Amino acid sequence: MCLSIKQSLFVESTNKEIINKVIAETATKKEAKEVVDWFASSIEGQKCLSDMIDRDAYLLESEMEDSYPLSSEDSSDIYNKIINTIDKRHNRRLLFSIAAVVFPLVFIIGIGLSLISRYDLFEKAEYKELYIPKGEVAHVFFQDGTEVFINADSRIRYPEKFRLKDRNIYLEGEAYFKVNSNKHYPFVVQAGDTKINVLGTSFNVNAYDDAEFISVVLDEGKVVFDTPVNKLGLYPGQQLIYNKESGKTSIQNLSKSTNYSLWKDRILYLNDTSLSEVVSLLERRYNVEFIVKDANALLYTYTIITRQETVEGVLNELQKISPVKFTIHDKQIIVTL
């Protein structure tokens, strides 16, 4: 995400100083508002806030694990107690830690009430659903700064507000994730009966409902792929393929893992790909329908990288590779030999 000049100067030269002043309650209202705006409107600010939440939560867990367990049922009571006792000097240090976990920085900043709606840490997560229709690709950011590219004909469910202990996402289709690292705040992608447990990582997941396999390709970091049968770790440059019918999983090393996510840059990548797979891919990408008149055409495979913007351009490229012919009638494409 691009920052404005004002935001860039704030990030580079004054953020630490002003944030420290806000925490010490010596900042002006203008300075406090700058901090809140930075948290709310930039990925860097959200990452900083996430780190502060993580730090305070970790300290709170260490100091209060036995005597002050926190649960979602207790959060309303905790809120009221904080309000009633925040000015008591002998409890200020302890209360600051609790406030930072329950409603981070709200009481310290004074004007940051909007952050409550962004980080409602103990309430049950309410999920939103985003569907990307055929022919389109989406690029979104979650509130923790995680960047996601979502491919055509894909559906993703995500929490409106992330909770303290987890970041659970549900995927039907294909998406590429760039997840912010936070070992105390795990990120989990659920696809069918599988889970992908993530640390700071960049990876591609292909998990369409009508496909026989789920594929995970890891570019950076590390993930653990969790099935009903076993758990397997995946390292950069590897591809994991899970057969949904048999439950079998295989891992292979790739010469260039980033090829598998070129779709997010509108580049078509095929690697010994059968025509039946090509048809499914192109139907989603260009919102067209293929009608195969000769089943023998499905015996051919394709290997190509191309940046063609239209389905006509792609089909012209494919016709140079094999004797298969494609005839276009509006949004219907007839396949013959």
C-alpha positions as CSV (number, residue, x, y, z in Angstrom):
1,M,0.0,0.0,0.0
2,C,1.3,3.5,-0.9
3,L,1.6,6.0,2.0
4,S,0.9,9.7,1.7
5,I,3.9,12.1,2.2
6,K,2.5,13.0,5.6
7,Q,2.2,9.4,6.6
8,S,5.7,8.6,5.3
9,L,7.2,11.4,7.3
10,F,5.3,10.3,10.4
11,V,6.5,6.7,10.0
12,E,10.1,7.6,9.4
13,S,10.8,10.3,12.0
14,T,8.2,10.7,14.7
15,N,6.1,7.6,15.2
16,K,8.1,6.1,18.1
17,E,8.4,9.4,19.9
18,I,4.7,10.3,19.6
19,I,3.5,6.8,20.5
20,N,5.7,6.9,23.6
21,K,4.2,10.3,24.5
22,V,0.7,9.0,24.0
23,I,1.4,6.0,26.2
24,A,2.9,8.3,28.9
25,E,-0.2,10.6,28.6
26,T,1.9,13.6,27.7
27,A,0.8,13.9,24.1
28,T,-1.4,16.6,22.7
29,K,-4.8,15.8,21.2
30,K,-3.4,16.4,17.8
31,E,-0.6,14.0,18.4
32,A,-2.9,11.3,19.8
33,K,-5.2,11.7,16.7
34,E,-2.2,11.3,14.4
35,V,-1.4,8.0,16.2
36,V,-4.9,6.7,15.9
37,D,-5.2,7.7,12.2
38,W,-1.9,5.9,11.5
39,F,-3.1,2.8,13.3
40,A,-6.4,2.9,11.3
41,S,-5.2,3.8,7.8
42,S,-1.9,2.2,7.1
43,I,-0.5,-1.3,7.0
44,E,2.6,-0.2,9.0
45,G,0.4,1.2,11.7
46,Q,-1.7,-1.9,11.9
47,K,1.5,-4.0,12.1
48,C,2.8,-1.8,14.9
49,L,-0.5,-2.1,16.8
50,S,-0.5,-5.8,16.3
51,D,3.1,-6.0,17.8
52,M,2.0,-3.9,20.8
53,I,-1.0,-6.1,21.4
54,D,1.1,-9.2,21.1
55,R,3.7,-7.9,23.6
56,D,1.2,-6.8,26.2
57,A,-0.8,-10.0,25.8
58,Y,2.4,-12.1,26.3
59,L,3.3,-10.1,29.4
60,L,-0.2,-10.4,30.8
61,E,-0.2,-14.1,30.2
62,S,3.1,-14.5,31.9
63,E,2.2,-12.4,35.0
64,M,-1.4,-13.4,35.4
65,E,-1.9,-16.9,34.1
66,D,-2.8,-18.5,37.4
67,S,-4.7,-15.8,39.2
68,Y,-6.3,-13.8,36.4
69,P,-7.6,-16.0,33.6
70,L,-9.5,-14.0,31.0
71,S,-12.4,-15.4,29.0
72,S,-15.0,-14.0,26.7
73,E,-17.6,-14.1,29.5
74,D,-15.4,-11.9,31.7
75,S,-14.7,-9.2,29.1
76,S,-17.7,-7.0,30.0
77,D,-16.9,-7.1,33.7
78,I,-13.2,-6.3,33.0
79,Y,-14.3,-3.3,30.9
80,N,-16.4,-1.9,33.8
81,K,-13.7,-2.5,36.3
82,I,-11.2,-0.7,34.2
83,I,-13.5,2.3,33.8
84,N,-14.1,2.5,37.6
85,T,-10.5,2.2,38.7
86,I,-8.3,3.5,35.9
87,D,-7.4,6.6,38.0
88,K,-6.2,4.7,41.0
89,R,-2.4,5.2,41.0
90,H,-1.4,2.0,42.8
91,N,-3.2,-0.1,40.1
92,R,-2.2,1.9,37.1
93,R,0.6,-0.5,35.9
94,L,-1.6,-3.6,36.1
95,L,-4.6,-1.8,34.6
96,F,-2.6,-0.6,31.7
97,S,-1.7,-4.2,30.8
98,I,-5.3,-5.3,31.0
99,A,-6.5,-2.3,29.0
100,A,-3.9,-3.0,26.3
101,V,-5.2,-6.5,25.9
102,V,-8.9,-5.9,26.2
103,F,-9.2,-2.7,24.3
104,P,-5.6,-1.8,23.1
105,L,-4.6,1.8,23.7
106,V,-8.3,3.0,23.9
107,F,-8.0,4.4,27.5
108,I,-4.4,5.7,27.0
109,I,-5.0,7.5,23.7
110,G,-8.3,8.9,25.0
111,I,-9.8,9.5,21.5
112,G,-9.2,6.1,20.0
113,L,-12.6,4.6,20.6
114,S,-12.8,3.5,17.0
115,L,-10.1,0.9,17.7
116,I,-12.6,-1.1,19.8
117,S,-14.6,-1.9,16.7
118,R,-11.4,-3.0,14.9
119,Y,-9.9,-5.2,17.7
120,D,-12.8,-6.7,19.7
121,L,-10.4,-9.3,21.1
122,F,-12.6,-11.5,23.4
123,E,-16.0,-11.5,21.7
124,K,-17.1,-14.4,19.4
125,A,-15.8,-13.7,15.9
126,E,-18.5,-12.6,13.4
127,Y,-17.6,-13.7,9.9
128,K,-18.0,-11.9,6.6
129,E,-18.0,-13.6,3.2
130,L,-16.4,-12.3,0.0
131,Y,-17.1,-14.0,-3.4
132,I,-15.0,-13.1,-6.5
133,P,-16.9,-13.9,-9.6
134,K,-15.5,-15.5,-12.8
135,G,-13.4,-13.2,-14.8
136,E,-12.2,-11.1,-11.9
137,V,-9.3,-11.1,-9.4
138,A,-9.4,-9.2,-6.0
139,H,-6.6,-7.8,-3.9
140,V,-7.5,-7.1,-0.2
141,F,-5.9,-6.4,3.2
142,F,-7.1,-7.8,6.5
143,Q,-7.1,-5.7,9.7
144,D,-3.8,-7.3,10.9
145,G,-2.0,-6.2,7.7
146,T,-2.2,-9.6,5.9
147,E,-2.3,-9.2,2.2
148,V,-4.5,-11.5,0.1
149,F,-5.0,-12.0,-3.7
150,I,-8.2,-13.9,-4.4
151,N,-8.6,-15.6,-7.8
152,A,-11.8,-15.8,-9.9
153,D,-14.7,-18.0,-8.8
154,S,-13.3,-18.1,-5.2
155,R,-15.1,-17.6,-1.9
156,I,-13.3,-16.5,1.3
157,R,-14.8,-16.2,4.8
158,Y,-12.9,-14.0,7.3
159,P,-13.6,-12.6,10.8
160,E,-14.9,-9.0,10.9
161,K,-12.7,-8.6,14.0
162,F,-9.7,-10.7,14.8
163,R,-9.6,-12.2,18.3
164,L,-6.6,-12.4,20.6
165,K,-5.7,-16.0,20.1
166,D,-6.3,-16.8,16.4
167,R,-6.8,-15.6,12.9
168,N,-9.0,-18.2,11.1
169,I,-9.8,-17.9,7.4
170,Y,-12.0,-20.2,5.3
171,L,-11.2,-20.6,1.6
172,E,-13.1,-22.2,-1.3
173,G,-11.1,-21.6,-4.5
174,E,-7.6,-20.1,-4.9
175,A,-5.8,-17.3,-3.0
176,Y,-2.3,-16.1,-2.4
177,F,-1.5,-15.0,1.1
178,K,1.3,-12.7,2.5
179,V,0.9,-13.2,6.3
180,N,2.4,-10.9,8.9
181,S,4.6,-12.9,11.4
182,N,3.3,-13.3,14.9
183,K,4.1,-16.5,16.7
184,H,1.6,-15.8,19.6
185,Y,-1.2,-15.0,17.1
186,P,-1.5,-17.9,14.6
187,F,-3.0,-17.5,11.2
188,V,-5.0,-20.5,9.9
189,V,-6.4,-21.1,6.4
190,Q,-9.2,-23.8,6.4
191,A,-10.0,-25.5,3.1
192,G,-12.4,-28.4,3.2
193,D,-11.3,-30.8,5.9
194,T,-7.7,-29.4,5.9
195,K,-6.0,-26.6,7.8
196,I,-2.9,-24.6,6.9
197,N,-1.2,-23.3,10.0
198,V,0.9,-20.3,9.2
199,L,3.7,-18.1,10.6
200,G,5.2,-15.2,8.7
201,T,4.7,-16.7,5.2
202,S,3.9,-16.1,1.5
203,F,2.1,-19.0,-0.1
204,N,-0.5,-20.0,-2.7
205,V,-3.5,-22.2,-2.0
206,N,-5.6,-23.9,-4.7
207,A,-8.7,-25.5,-3.2
208,Y,-11.6,-25.3,-5.6
209,D,-14.6,-27.5,-4.5
210,D,-14.9,-29.3,-7.9
211,A,-11.1,-30.1,-8.0
212,E,-9.7,-33.5,-7.1
213,F,-6.8,-32.0,-5.2
214,I,-5.8,-29.2,-2.9
215,S,-2.5,-27.7,-3.8
216,V,-0.3,-25.5,-1.5
217,V,2.9,-23.8,-2.9
218,L,5.2,-22.1,-0.4
219,D,7.4,-19.1,-1.5
220,E,8.6,-17.9,1.9
221,G,8.4,-18.9,5.6
222,K,6.9,-22.2,6.8
223,V,3.5,-23.8,7.0
224,V,2.1,-26.9,8.5
225,F,-0.6,-28.7,6.5
226,D,-3.1,-30.5,8.8
227,T,-5.3,-33.2,7.4
228,P,-7.6,-35.6,9.3
229,V,-4.8,-38.2,9.0
230,N,-1.5,-36.4,9.6
231,K,0.4,-33.1,9.7
232,L,3.2,-32.2,7.2
233,G,5.6,-29.3,7.3
234,L,6.2,-27.4,4.1
235,Y,9.4,-25.4,3.3
236,P,10.1,-22.6,0.7
237,G,10.2,-23.9,-2.9
238,Q,7.9,-26.9,-2.2
239,Q,4.5,-27.9,-3.4
240,L,2.1,-30.0,-1.4
241,I,-0.7,-31.9,-3.2
242,Y,-3.5,-33.4,-1.2
243,N,-5.9,-35.9,-2.8
244,K,-9.3,-35.2,-1.3
245,E,-10.7,-38.6,-2.2
246,S,-7.9,-40.8,-0.9
247,G,-6.5,-38.6,1.7
248,K,-3.0,-39.1,0.4
249,T,-0.5,-36.2,0.5
250,S,2.7,-35.7,-1.6
251,I,5.4,-33.0,-1.5
252,Q,7.7,-32.0,-4.4
253,N,10.5,-29.5,-4.8
254,L,9.9,-26.8,-7.5
255,S,12.5,-25.1,-9.6
256,K,10.5,-21.8,-9.3
257,S,7.6,-21.8,-6.9
258,T,6.5,-18.2,-7.8
259,N,5.3,-19.4,-11.2
260,Y,2.2,-20.9,-9.5
261,S,1.0,-17.6,-8.3
262,L,1.5,-15.6,-11.5
263,W,-2.3,-15.5,-11.9
264,K,-2.4,-12.6,-9.5
265,D,-0.4,-10.6,-12.0
266,R,-2.7,-11.7,-14.8
267,I,-0.1,-14.1,-16.3
268,L,-1.2,-17.6,-17.4
269,Y,1.2,-20.3,-16.3
270,L,0.7,-23.9,-17.6
271,N,3.2,-26.7,-16.9
272,D,2.4,-30.0,-18.6
273,T,-1.3,-29.1,-17.9
274,S,-4.0,-31.3,-19.4
275,L,-6.6,-29.7,-21.6
276,S,-9.3,-30.5,-19.1
277,E,-7.5,-28.5,-16.5
278,V,-6.9,-25.7,-19.0
279,V,-10.6,-25.6,-19.8
280,S,-11.5,-25.2,-16.1
281,L,-8.9,-22.6,-15.6
282,L,-10.0,-20.5,-18.6
283,E,-13.7,-20.8,-17.8
284,R,-13.0,-19.2,-14.4
285,R,-10.5,-16.6,-15.7
286,Y,-12.5,-15.3,-18.6
287,N,-16.1,-16.3,-17.7
288,V,-16.6,-18.4,-20.8
289,E,-17.9,-21.9,-21.5
290,F,-16.1,-24.7,-23.4
291,I,-17.9,-27.4,-25.3
292,V,-15.6,-30.3,-26.2
293,K,-16.7,-32.0,-29.4
294,D,-13.9,-34.5,-29.7
295,A,-12.8,-36.3,-26.5
296,N,-9.4,-37.1,-28.0
297,A,-8.5,-33.4,-27.7
298,L,-8.4,-33.9,-23.9
299,L,-5.3,-36.1,-24.3
300,Y,-3.1,-33.1,-25.1
301,T,-1.2,-31.1,-22.5
302,Y,0.2,-27.6,-22.5
303,T,3.3,-25.8,-21.1
304,I,3.3,-22.1,-21.6
305,I,3.7,-18.7,-19.9
306,T,1.8,-15.8,-21.5
307,R,0.3,-12.5,-20.5
308,Q,-2.5,-12.5,-23.0
309,E,-5.4,-10.2,-21.8
310,T,-8.1,-11.9,-23.8
311,V,-9.3,-15.5,-24.1
312,E,-8.8,-15.1,-27.9
313,G,-5.2,-14.3,-27.4
314,V,-4.7,-17.3,-25.1
315,L,-6.4,-19.7,-27.5
316,N,-4.3,-18.5,-30.4
317,E,-1.2,-19.3,-28.3
318,L,-2.5,-22.8,-27.5
319,Q,-3.3,-23.6,-31.1
320,K,0.4,-23.1,-31.9
321,I,1.3,-26.0,-29.5
322,S,-1.2,-28.7,-30.5
323,P,-3.6,-29.6,-33.3
324,V,-6.6,-28.8,-31.1
325,K,-8.8,-26.1,-32.6
326,F,-10.9,-23.5,-30.7
327,T,-13.9,-21.8,-32.3
328,I,-15.5,-18.9,-30.5
329,H,-19.2,-18.1,-30.5
330,D,-19.9,-15.3,-28.1
331,K,-19.0,-16.8,-24.7
332,Q,-19.1,-20.4,-25.9
333,I,-15.9,-22.0,-27.2
334,I,-16.1,-25.2,-29.4
335,V,-13.1,-27.6,-29.0
336,T,-12.3,-29.9,-32.0
337,L,-9.4,-31.7,-33.7
